[in-house]
Amino acid sequence: MVRSVVGFAGFAVIFLLGLKLVGFLLGGLLSIVGSLLWFAFLGWIFYIILRVLSPSTADRVREAVRGKPSEA
């Protein structure tokens, strides 16, 4: 009986450590994705403001990011 209780306790400890590791990895991944989305949003807001204030400059920025369109 003591052996089975110790076995279950050991399994529970290993399981909790595994959950903590998985949570740490998923949390880090979600943090990176969230940061990238936030920076993309800020860039989009900057581009919209630039488009309103100076459309020609916004076109040059868009061309610099995407490259010149091919003339087919």
HTML snippet that shows the backbone in 3Dmol.js (N, CA, C, O; Angstrom):
<script src="https://3Dmol.org/build/3Dmol-min.js"></script>
<div id="view" style="width:600px;height:400px;position:relative"></div>
<script>
const pdb = `
ATOM      1  N   MET A   1       0.814  -1.185   0.000  1.00  0.00           N
ATOM      2  CA  MET A   1       0.000   0.000   0.000  1.00  0.00           C
ATOM      3  C   MET A   1       0.865   1.259   0.000  1.00  0.00           C
ATOM      4  O   MET A   1       0.604   2.197  -0.754  1.00  0.00           O
ATOM      5  N   VAL A   2       1.874   1.278   0.831  1.00  0.00           N
ATOM      6  CA  VAL A   2       2.770   2.432   0.873  1.00  0.00           C
ATOM      7  C   VAL A   2       3.476   2.591  -0.477  1.00  0.00           C
ATOM      8  O   VAL A   2       3.688   3.705  -0.957  1.00  0.00           O
ATOM      9  N   ARG A   3       3.830   1.464  -1.068  1.00  0.00           N
ATOM     10  CA  ARG A   3       4.520   1.500  -2.351  1.00  0.00           C
ATOM     11  C   ARG A   3       3.628   2.126  -3.430  1.00  0.00           C
ATOM     12  O   ARG A   3       4.117   2.913  -4.240  1.00  0.00           O
ATOM     13  N   SER A   4       2.364   1.800  -3.457  1.00  0.00           N
ATOM     14  CA  SER A   4       1.473   2.372  -4.466  1.00  0.00           C
ATOM     15  C   SER A   4       1.232   3.865  -4.212  1.00  0.00           C
ATOM     16  O   SER A   4       1.142   4.641  -5.163  1.00  0.00           O
ATOM     17  N   VAL A   5       1.129   4.270  -2.960  1.00  0.00           N
ATOM     18  CA  VAL A   5       0.947   5.687  -2.640  1.00  0.00           C
ATOM     19  C   VAL A   5       2.177   6.478  -3.071  1.00  0.00           C
ATOM     20  O   VAL A   5       2.050   7.553  -3.657  1.00  0.00           O
ATOM     21  N   VAL A   6       3.365   5.954  -2.785  1.00  0.00           N
ATOM     22  CA  VAL A   6       4.605   6.620  -3.193  1.00  0.00           C
ATOM     23  C   VAL A   6       4.704   6.662  -4.714  1.00  0.00           C
ATOM     24  O   VAL A   6       5.170   7.651  -5.280  1.00  0.00           O
ATOM     25  N   GLY A   7       4.269   5.599  -5.374  1.00  0.00           N
ATOM     26  CA  GLY A   7       4.285   5.567  -6.837  1.00  0.00           C
ATOM     27  C   GLY A   7       3.363   6.622  -7.427  1.00  0.00           C
ATOM     28  O   GLY A   7       3.738   7.331  -8.361  1.00  0.00           O
ATOM     29  N   PHE A   8       2.154   6.726  -6.879  1.00  0.00           N
ATOM     30  CA  PHE A   8       1.220   7.737  -7.347  1.00  0.00           C
ATOM     31  C   PHE A   8       1.738   9.151  -7.066  1.00  0.00           C
ATOM     32  O   PHE A   8       1.579  10.047  -7.895  1.00  0.00           O
ATOM     33  N   ALA A   9       2.344   9.346  -5.922  1.00  0.00           N
ATOM     34  CA  ALA A   9       2.894  10.660  -5.581  1.00  0.00           C
ATOM     35  C   ALA A   9       4.041  11.016  -6.526  1.00  0.00           C
ATOM     36  O   ALA A   9       4.141  12.153  -6.987  1.00  0.00           O
ATOM     37  N   GLY A  10       4.890  10.057  -6.809  1.00  0.00           N
ATOM     38  CA  GLY A  10       5.992  10.305  -7.754  1.00  0.00           C
ATOM     39  C   GLY A  10       5.464  10.628  -9.137  1.00  0.00           C
ATOM     40  O   GLY A  10       5.960  11.538  -9.801  1.00  0.00           O
ATOM     41  N   PHE A  11       4.453   9.880  -9.576  1.00  0.00           N
ATOM     42  CA  PHE A  11       3.850  10.156 -10.876  1.00  0.00           C
ATOM     43  C   PHE A  11       3.235  11.556 -10.903  1.00  0.00           C
ATOM     44  O   PHE A  11       3.353  12.267 -11.902  1.00  0.00           O
ATOM     45  N   ALA A  12       2.583  11.952  -9.813  1.00  0.00           N
ATOM     46  CA  ALA A  12       1.963  13.276  -9.743  1.00  0.00           C
ATOM     47  C   ALA A  12       3.020  14.370  -9.815  1.00  0.00           C
ATOM     48  O   ALA A  12       2.809  15.380 -10.486  1.00  0.00           O
ATOM     49  N   VAL A  13       4.133  14.196  -9.149  1.00  0.00           N
ATOM     50  CA  VAL A  13       5.208  15.193  -9.177  1.00  0.00           C
ATOM     51  C   VAL A  13       5.773  15.320 -10.589  1.00  0.00           C
ATOM     52  O   VAL A  13       5.977  16.430 -11.081  1.00  0.00           O
ATOM     53  N   ILE A  14       6.028  14.180 -11.244  1.00  0.00           N
ATOM     54  CA  ILE A  14       6.558  14.212 -12.615  1.00  0.00           C
ATOM     55  C   ILE A  14       5.541  14.852 -13.557  1.00  0.00           C
ATOM     56  O   ILE A  14       5.912  15.634 -14.433  1.00  0.00           O
ATOM     57  N   PHE A  15       4.263  14.525 -13.381  1.00  0.00           N
ATOM     58  CA  PHE A  15       3.210  15.088 -14.211  1.00  0.00           C
ATOM     59  C   PHE A  15       3.128  16.601 -14.041  1.00  0.00           C
ATOM     60  O   PHE A  15       3.005  17.330 -15.025  1.00  0.00           O
ATOM     61  N   LEU A  16       3.195  17.079 -12.798  1.00  0.00           N
ATOM     62  CA  LEU A  16       3.127  18.525 -12.545  1.00  0.00           C
ATOM     63  C   LEU A  16       4.345  19.248 -13.112  1.00  0.00           C
ATOM     64  O   LEU A  16       4.216  20.349 -13.648  1.00  0.00           O
ATOM     65  N   LEU A  17       5.521  18.644 -12.999  1.00  0.00           N
ATOM     66  CA  LEU A  17       6.710  19.254 -13.596  1.00  0.00           C
ATOM     67  C   LEU A  17       6.582  19.326 -15.122  1.00  0.00           C
ATOM     68  O   LEU A  17       6.971  20.315 -15.743  1.00  0.00           O
ATOM     69  N   GLY A  18       6.031  18.267 -15.711  1.00  0.00           N
ATOM     70  CA  GLY A  18       5.807  18.272 -17.159  1.00  0.00           C
ATOM     71  C   GLY A  18       4.818  19.351 -17.571  1.00  0.00           C
ATOM     72  O   GLY A  18       5.029  20.049 -18.563  1.00  0.00           O
ATOM     73  N   LEU A  19       3.737  19.486 -16.807  1.00  0.00           N
ATOM     74  CA  LEU A  19       2.767  20.547 -17.102  1.00  0.00           C
ATOM     75  C   LEU A  19       3.387  21.928 -16.984  1.00  0.00           C
ATOM     76  O   LEU A  19       3.100  22.819 -17.783  1.00  0.00           O
ATOM     77  N   LYS A  20       4.239  22.098 -15.985  1.00  0.00           N
ATOM     78  CA  LYS A  20       4.896  23.383 -15.795  1.00  0.00           C
ATOM     79  C   LYS A  20       5.815  23.692 -16.979  1.00  0.00           C
ATOM     80  O   LYS A  20       5.868  24.830 -17.446  1.00  0.00           O
ATOM     81  N   LEU A  21       6.532  22.684 -17.460  1.00  0.00           N
ATOM     82  CA  LEU A  21       7.418  22.863 -18.604  1.00  0.00           C
ATOM     83  C   LEU A  21       6.635  23.195 -19.865  1.00  0.00           C
ATOM     84  O   LEU A  21       7.009  24.099 -20.612  1.00  0.00           O
ATOM     85  N   VAL A  22       5.554  22.469 -20.101  1.00  0.00           N
ATOM     86  CA  VAL A  22       4.719  22.736 -21.279  1.00  0.00           C
ATOM     87  C   VAL A  22       4.101  24.132 -21.189  1.00  0.00           C
ATOM     88  O   VAL A  22       4.063  24.858 -22.182  1.00  0.00           O
ATOM     89  N   GLY A  23       3.626  24.501 -20.028  1.00  0.00           N
ATOM     90  CA  GLY A  23       3.066  25.843 -19.843  1.00  0.00           C
ATOM     91  C   GLY A  23       4.105  26.924 -20.071  1.00  0.00           C
ATOM     92  O   GLY A  23       3.805  27.966 -20.653  1.00  0.00           O
ATOM     93  N   PHE A  24       5.321  26.682 -19.616  1.00  0.00           N
ATOM     94  CA  PHE A  24       6.401  27.646 -19.819  1.00  0.00           C
ATOM     95  C   PHE A  24       6.693  27.823 -21.306  1.00  0.00           C
ATOM     96  O   PHE A  24       6.842  28.948 -21.781  1.00  0.00           O
ATOM     97  N   LEU A  25       6.775  26.716 -22.039  1.00  0.00           N
ATOM     98  CA  LEU A  25       7.075  26.785 -23.471  1.00  0.00           C
ATOM     99  C   LEU A  25       5.931  27.430 -24.242  1.00  0.00           C
ATOM    100  O   LEU A  25       6.166  28.281 -25.100  1.00  0.00           O
ATOM    101  N   LEU A  26       4.696  27.035 -23.945  1.00  0.00           N
ATOM    102  CA  LEU A  26       3.561  27.636 -24.644  1.00  0.00           C
ATOM    103  C   LEU A  26       3.396  29.111 -24.285  1.00  0.00           C
ATOM    104  O   LEU A  26       3.036  29.920 -25.140  1.00  0.00           O
ATOM    105  N   GLY A  27       3.653  29.461 -23.041  1.00  0.00           N
ATOM    106  CA  GLY A  27       3.582  30.856 -22.627  1.00  0.00           C
ATOM    107  C   GLY A  27       4.613  31.703 -23.348  1.00  0.00           C
ATOM    108  O   GLY A  27       4.315  32.820 -23.771  1.00  0.00           O
ATOM    109  N   GLY A  28       5.821  31.182 -23.490  1.00  0.00           N
ATOM    110  CA  GLY A  28       6.855  31.912 -24.219  1.00  0.00           C
ATOM    111  C   GLY A  28       6.501  32.075 -25.681  1.00  0.00           C
ATOM    112  O   GLY A  28       6.718  33.135 -26.267  1.00  0.00           O
ATOM    113  N   LEU A  29       5.957  31.026 -26.267  1.00  0.00           N
ATOM    114  CA  LEU A  29       5.548  31.093 -27.675  1.00  0.00           C
ATOM    115  C   LEU A  29       4.417  32.094 -27.861  1.00  0.00           C
ATOM    116  O   LEU A  29       4.445  32.890 -28.801  1.00  0.00           O
ATOM    117  N   LEU A  30       3.432  32.066 -26.987  1.00  0.00           N
ATOM    118  CA  LEU A  30       2.331  33.026 -27.080  1.00  0.00           C
ATOM    119  C   LEU A  30       2.825  34.455 -26.863  1.00  0.00           C
ATOM    120  O   LEU A  30       2.308  35.387 -27.480  1.00  0.00           O
ATOM    121  N   SER A  31       3.801  34.633 -26.007  1.00  0.00           N
ATOM    122  CA  SER A  31       4.362  35.949 -25.774  1.00  0.00           C
ATOM    123  C   SER A  31       5.042  36.490 -27.028  1.00  0.00           C
ATOM    124  O   SER A  31       4.883  37.662 -27.368  1.00  0.00           O
ATOM    125  N   ILE A  32       5.794  35.644 -27.707  1.00  0.00           N
ATOM    126  CA  ILE A  32       6.466  36.060 -28.935  1.00  0.00           C
ATOM    127  C   ILE A  32       5.447  36.396 -30.015  1.00  0.00           C
ATOM    128  O   ILE A  32       5.574  37.413 -30.697  1.00  0.00           O
ATOM    129  N   VAL A  33       4.445  35.549 -30.171  1.00  0.00           N
ATOM    130  CA  VAL A  33       3.408  35.802 -31.174  1.00  0.00           C
ATOM    131  C   VAL A  33       2.658  37.096 -30.851  1.00  0.00           C
ATOM    132  O   VAL A  33       2.374  37.891 -31.746  1.00  0.00           O
ATOM    133  N   GLY A  34       2.345  37.302 -29.593  1.00  0.00           N
ATOM    134  CA  GLY A  34       1.661  38.534 -29.190  1.00  0.00           C
ATOM    135  C   GLY A  34       2.498  39.764 -29.472  1.00  0.00           C
ATOM    136  O   GLY A  34       1.973  40.778 -29.932  1.00  0.00           O
ATOM    137  N   SER A  35       3.789  39.691 -29.204  1.00  0.00           N
ATOM    138  CA  SER A  35       4.672  40.827 -29.480  1.00  0.00           C
ATOM    139  C   SER A  35       4.744  41.118 -30.974  1.00  0.00           C
ATOM    140  O   SER A  35       4.705  42.278 -31.384  1.00  0.00           O
ATOM    141  N   LEU A  36       4.849  40.072 -31.788  1.00  0.00           N
ATOM    142  CA  LEU A  36       4.886  40.274 -33.235  1.00  0.00           C
ATOM    143  C   LEU A  36       3.591  40.893 -33.748  1.00  0.00           C
ATOM    144  O   LEU A  36       3.624  41.777 -34.604  1.00  0.00           O
ATOM    145  N   LEU A  37       2.468  40.442 -33.240  1.00  0.00           N
ATOM    146  CA  LEU A  37       1.191  41.026 -33.644  1.00  0.00           C
ATOM    147  C   LEU A  37       1.082  42.485 -33.215  1.00  0.00           C
ATOM    148  O   LEU A  37       0.550  43.315 -33.952  1.00  0.00           O
ATOM    149  N   TRP A  38       1.581  42.792 -32.032  1.00  0.00           N
ATOM    150  CA  TRP A  38       1.540  44.173 -31.548  1.00  0.00           C
ATOM    151  C   TRP A  38       2.408  45.078 -32.427  1.00  0.00           C
ATOM    152  O   TRP A  38       1.989  46.181 -32.778  1.00  0.00           O
ATOM    153  N   PHE A  39       3.610  44.623 -32.784  1.00  0.00           N
ATOM    154  CA  PHE A  39       4.475  45.427 -33.648  1.00  0.00           C
ATOM    155  C   PHE A  39       3.874  45.580 -35.041  1.00  0.00           C
ATOM    156  O   PHE A  39       4.000  46.641 -35.652  1.00  0.00           O
ATOM    157  N   ALA A  40       3.231  44.550 -35.544  1.00  0.00           N
ATOM    158  CA  ALA A  40       2.560  44.646 -36.845  1.00  0.00           C
ATOM    159  C   ALA A  40       1.417  45.657 -36.777  1.00  0.00           C
ATOM    160  O   ALA A  40       1.215  46.431 -37.713  1.00  0.00           O
ATOM    161  N   PHE A  41       0.681  45.653 -35.688  1.00  0.00           N
ATOM    162  CA  PHE A  41      -0.404  46.614 -35.511  1.00  0.00           C
ATOM    163  C   PHE A  41       0.143  48.041 -35.462  1.00  0.00           C
ATOM    164  O   PHE A  41      -0.411  48.940 -36.095  1.00  0.00           O
ATOM    165  N   LEU A  42       1.217  48.248 -34.720  1.00  0.00           N
ATOM    166  CA  LEU A  42       1.816  49.587 -34.651  1.00  0.00           C
ATOM    167  C   LEU A  42       2.309  50.037 -36.013  1.00  0.00           C
ATOM    168  O   LEU A  42       2.141  51.201 -36.377  1.00  0.00           O
ATOM    169  N   GLY A  43       2.922  49.127 -36.781  1.00  0.00           N
ATOM    170  CA  GLY A  43       3.364  49.463 -38.133  1.00  0.00           C
ATOM    171  C   GLY A  43       2.201  49.813 -39.034  1.00  0.00           C
ATOM    172  O   GLY A  43       2.301  50.727 -39.852  1.00  0.00           O
ATOM    173  N   TRP A  44       1.100  49.096 -38.893  1.00  0.00           N
ATOM    174  CA  TRP A  44      -0.081  49.385 -39.696  1.00  0.00           C
ATOM    175  C   TRP A  44      -0.644  50.764 -39.357  1.00  0.00           C
ATOM    176  O   TRP A  44      -1.012  51.520 -40.256  1.00  0.00           O
ATOM    177  N   ILE A  45      -0.714  51.098 -38.063  1.00  0.00           N
ATOM    178  CA  ILE A  45      -1.198  52.417 -37.641  1.00  0.00           C
ATOM    179  C   ILE A  45      -0.282  53.511 -38.200  1.00  0.00           C
ATOM    180  O   ILE A  45      -0.764  54.525 -38.705  1.00  0.00           O
ATOM    181  N   PHE A  46       1.028  53.310 -38.111  1.00  0.00           N
ATOM    182  CA  PHE A  46       1.985  54.273 -38.657  1.00  0.00           C
ATOM    183  C   PHE A  46       1.770  54.452 -40.149  1.00  0.00           C
ATOM    184  O   PHE A  46       1.800  55.577 -40.649  1.00  0.00           O
ATOM    185  N   TYR A  47       1.555  53.355 -40.867  1.00  0.00           N
ATOM    186  CA  TYR A  47       1.357  53.423 -42.312  1.00  0.00           C
ATOM    187  C   TYR A  47       0.060  54.155 -42.651  1.00  0.00           C
ATOM    188  O   TYR A  47       0.034  54.952 -43.589  1.00  0.00           O
ATOM    189  N   ILE A  48      -1.018  53.899 -41.903  1.00  0.00           N
ATOM    190  CA  ILE A  48      -2.291  54.579 -42.157  1.00  0.00           C
ATOM    191  C   ILE A  48      -2.140  56.084 -41.933  1.00  0.00           C
ATOM    192  O   ILE A  48      -2.626  56.881 -42.735  1.00  0.00           O
ATOM    193  N   ILE A  49      -1.475  56.473 -40.853  1.00  0.00           N
ATOM    194  CA  ILE A  49      -1.254  57.898 -40.590  1.00  0.00           C
ATOM    195  C   ILE A  49      -0.401  58.505 -41.695  1.00  0.00           C
ATOM    196  O   ILE A  49      -0.685  59.609 -42.160  1.00  0.00           O
ATOM    197  N   LEU A  50       0.647  57.793 -42.121  1.00  0.00           N
ATOM    198  CA  LEU A  50       1.499  58.279 -43.205  1.00  0.00           C
ATOM    199  C   LEU A  50       0.715  58.382 -44.504  1.00  0.00           C
ATOM    200  O   LEU A  50       0.922  59.320 -45.275  1.00  0.00           O
ATOM    201  N   ARG A  51      -0.182  57.437 -44.760  1.00  0.00           N
ATOM    202  CA  ARG A  51      -1.009  57.443 -45.971  1.00  0.00           C
ATOM    203  C   ARG A  51      -1.924  58.665 -45.999  1.00  0.00           C
ATOM    204  O   ARG A  51      -2.152  59.246 -47.061  1.00  0.00           O
ATOM    205  N   VAL A  52      -2.448  59.056 -44.838  1.00  0.00           N
ATOM    206  CA  VAL A  52      -3.332  60.221 -44.763  1.00  0.00           C
ATOM    207  C   VAL A  52      -2.539  61.515 -44.928  1.00  0.00           C
ATOM    208  O   VAL A  52      -2.973  62.426 -45.632  1.00  0.00           O
ATOM    209  N   LEU A  53      -1.387  61.594 -44.285  1.00  0.00           N
ATOM    210  CA  LEU A  53      -0.612  62.837 -44.312  1.00  0.00           C
ATOM    211  C   LEU A  53       0.186  63.016 -45.607  1.00  0.00           C
ATOM    212  O   LEU A  53       0.284  64.129 -46.123  1.00  0.00           O
ATOM    213  N   SER A  54       0.750  61.941 -46.127  1.00  0.00           N
ATOM    214  CA  SER A  54       1.590  62.044 -47.314  1.00  0.00           C
ATOM    215  C   SER A  54       1.494  60.755 -48.136  1.00  0.00           C
ATOM    216  O   SER A  54       2.273  59.824 -47.935  1.00  0.00           O
ATOM    217  N   PRO A  55       0.540  60.711 -49.055  1.00  0.00           N
ATOM    218  CA  PRO A  55       0.347  59.478 -49.838  1.00  0.00           C
ATOM    219  C   PRO A  55       1.561  59.069 -50.670  1.00  0.00           C
ATOM    220  O   PRO A  55       1.813  57.876 -50.839  1.00  0.00           O
ATOM    221  N   SER A  56       2.308  60.024 -51.186  1.00  0.00           N
ATOM    222  CA  SER A  56       3.469  59.662 -52.011  1.00  0.00           C
ATOM    223  C   SER A  56       4.559  59.004 -51.163  1.00  0.00           C
ATOM    224  O   SER A  56       5.208  58.057 -51.609  1.00  0.00           O
ATOM    225  N   THR A  57       4.757  59.500 -49.959  1.00  0.00           N
ATOM    226  CA  THR A  57       5.742  58.882 -49.069  1.00  0.00           C
ATOM    227  C   THR A  57       5.281  57.486 -48.665  1.00  0.00           C
ATOM    228  O   THR A  57       6.095  56.566 -48.577  1.00  0.00           O
ATOM    229  N   ALA A  58       3.994  57.323 -48.420  1.00  0.00           N
ATOM    230  CA  ALA A  58       3.463  56.003 -48.076  1.00  0.00           C
ATOM    231  C   ALA A  58       3.662  55.024 -49.232  1.00  0.00           C
ATOM    232  O   ALA A  58       3.946  53.848 -49.006  1.00  0.00           O
ATOM    233  N   ASP A  59       3.515  55.506 -50.475  1.00  0.00           N
ATOM    234  CA  ASP A  59       3.767  54.645 -51.631  1.00  0.00           C
ATOM    235  C   ASP A  59       5.224  54.221 -51.692  1.00  0.00           C
ATOM    236  O   ASP A  59       5.523  53.073 -52.022  1.00  0.00           O
ATOM    237  N   ARG A  60       6.131  55.133 -51.378  1.00  0.00           N
ATOM    238  CA  ARG A  60       7.559  54.782 -51.372  1.00  0.00           C
ATOM    239  C   ARG A  60       7.889  53.795 -50.261  1.00  0.00           C
ATOM    240  O   ARG A  60       8.705  52.893 -50.454  1.00  0.00           O
ATOM    241  N   VAL A  61       7.265  53.957 -49.102  1.00  0.00           N
ATOM    242  CA  VAL A  61       7.483  53.015 -48.003  1.00  0.00           C
ATOM    243  C   VAL A  61       6.959  51.636 -48.404  1.00  0.00           C
ATOM    244  O   VAL A  61       7.622  50.624 -48.178  1.00  0.00           O
ATOM    245  N   ARG A  62       5.776  51.604 -48.993  1.00  0.00           N
ATOM    246  CA  ARG A  62       5.193  50.329 -49.423  1.00  0.00           C
ATOM    247  C   ARG A  62       6.076  49.659 -50.474  1.00  0.00           C
ATOM    248  O   ARG A  62       6.266  48.443 -50.454  1.00  0.00           O
ATOM    249  N   GLU A  63       6.615  50.469 -51.397  1.00  0.00           N
ATOM    250  CA  GLU A  63       7.507  49.929 -52.425  1.00  0.00           C
ATOM    251  C   GLU A  63       8.797  49.388 -51.810  1.00  0.00           C
ATOM    252  O   GLU A  63       9.327  48.368 -52.253  1.00  0.00           O
ATOM    253  N   ALA A  64       9.293  50.080 -50.788  1.00  0.00           N
ATOM    254  CA  ALA A  64      10.528  49.618 -50.123  1.00  0.00           C
ATOM    255  C   ALA A  64      10.296  48.299 -49.386  1.00  0.00           C
ATOM    256  O   ALA A  64      11.186  47.451 -49.336  1.00  0.00           O
ATOM    257  N   VAL A  65       9.106  48.125 -48.817  1.00  0.00           N
ATOM    258  CA  VAL A  65       8.826  46.904 -48.064  1.00  0.00           C
ATOM    259  C   VAL A  65       8.518  45.751 -48.999  1.00  0.00           C
ATOM    260  O   VAL A  65       9.043  44.652 -48.821  1.00  0.00           O
ATOM    261  N   ARG A  66       7.679  45.983 -49.988  1.00  0.00           N
ATOM    262  CA  ARG A  66       7.223  44.900 -50.869  1.00  0.00           C
ATOM    263  C   ARG A  66       8.077  44.730 -52.109  1.00  0.00           C
ATOM    264  O   ARG A  66       8.057  43.664 -52.724  1.00  0.00           O
ATOM    265  N   GLY A  67       8.817  45.740 -52.488  1.00  0.00           N
ATOM    266  CA  GLY A  67       9.583  45.670 -53.733  1.00  0.00           C
ATOM    267  C   GLY A  67       8.756  46.260 -54.870  1.00  0.00           C
ATOM    268  O   GLY A  67       7.542  46.430 -54.755  1.00  0.00           O
ATOM    269  N   LYS A  68       9.435  46.565 -55.960  1.00  0.00           N
ATOM    270  CA  LYS A  68       8.737  47.150 -57.092  1.00  0.00           C
ATOM    271  C   LYS A  68       7.842  46.090 -57.739  1.00  0.00           C
ATOM    272  O   LYS A  68       8.237  44.932 -57.869  1.00  0.00           O
ATOM    273  N   PRO A  69       6.636  46.494 -58.142  1.00  0.00           N
ATOM    274  CA  PRO A  69       5.782  45.533 -58.839  1.00  0.00           C
ATOM    275  C   PRO A  69       6.347  45.215 -60.222  1.00  0.00           C
ATOM    276  O   PRO A  69       6.856  46.099 -60.911  1.00  0.00           O
ATOM    277  N   SER A  70       6.257  43.973 -60.614  1.00  0.00           N
ATOM    278  CA  SER A  70       6.774  43.590 -61.923  1.00  0.00           C
ATOM    279  C   SER A  70       5.819  44.088 -62.998  1.00  0.00           C
ATOM    280  O   SER A  70       4.600  43.992 -62.853  1.00  0.00           O
ATOM    281  N   GLU A  71       6.371  44.613 -64.060  1.00  0.00           N
ATOM    282  CA  GLU A  71       5.565  45.119 -65.146  1.00  0.00           C
ATOM    283  C   GLU A  71       5.425  44.028 -66.186  1.00  0.00           C
ATOM    284  O   GLU A  71       6.328  43.806 -66.993  1.00  0.00           O
ATOM    285  N   ALA A  72       4.288  43.349 -66.165  1.00  0.00           N
ATOM    286  CA  ALA A  72       4.080  42.211 -67.039  1.00  0.00           C
ATOM    287  C   ALA A  72       3.520  42.610 -68.365  1.00  0.00           C
ATOM    288  O   ALA A  72       3.287  41.755 -69.220  1.00  0.00           O
TER     289      ALA A  72
END
`;
const viewer = $3Dmol.createViewer("view");
viewer.addModel(pdb, "pdb");
viewer.setStyle({}, {cartoon: {color: "spectrum"}});
viewer.zoomTo();
viewer.render();
</script>
